[in-house]
Amino acid sequence: MNELLKIDFDKQTISARELHRKLNIATRFNDWFPRMCDSTCLLWMLVSEYPAKN
C-alpha cells in the first residue's frame, strides 16, 4: 500500500501543505489554510493538546 500522507506519529501531525496538495484544493494554500484554522479548529487543537484528567 502506498503512503498517502507522511504522518509524524510522535507529534501526531501531518504537513498542511502536503494535505492541500494531495486533496487537490483549487484555492491557494495561503488562502485555504487560514480558513481551516478557524476558531473551531483551534478549540479542537487545544482540547486534544490538553485532554481532561480522569
C-alpha positions in Angstrom: 0.0 0.0 0.0 1.3 3.5 -0.9 1.6 6.0 1.8 -0.9 8.8 1.1 0.4 11.3 3.7 3.5 11.3 5.8 2.4 11.2 9.4 4.7 12.2 12.3 3.3 9.8 14.9 5.5 11.3 17.7 3.9 14.7 17.3 0.7 13.4 15.8 0.9 15.8 12.8 0.9 16.0 9.1 2.0 18.6 6.7 -0.8 21.1 5.9 0.9 21.8 2.5 1.1 18.2 1.7 -2.6 17.7 2.7 -3.6 20.7 0.5 -1.7 19.2 -2.5 -3.0 15.6 -2.1 -6.6 16.8 -1.8 -6.1 18.9 -5.0 -7.6 22.0 -3.4 -8.2 24.7 -6.0 -7.8 27.6 -3.6 -4.2 28.9 -3.0 -2.7 27.4 0.2 -2.2 30.9 1.7 -6.0 31.5 1.4 -7.1 28.0 2.2 -5.1 27.3 5.4 -6.3 30.2 7.5 -9.9 29.1 6.8 -9.1 25.7 8.1 -7.8 27.2 11.3 -10.9 29.0 12.4 -11.9 29.0 16.0 -13.5 25.5 15.8 -10.2 24.1 14.6 -8.2 26.0 17.3 -10.6 24.8 20.0 -10.2 21.2 18.8 -6.4 21.5 18.9 -6.5 22.9 22.4 -8.7 20.1 23.6 -6.6 17.4 22.1 -3.4 19.1 23.4 -4.7 19.2 27.0 -7.0 16.3 27.5 -9.2 16.2 30.6 -7.8 14.5 33.6 -9.7 11.5 34.9 
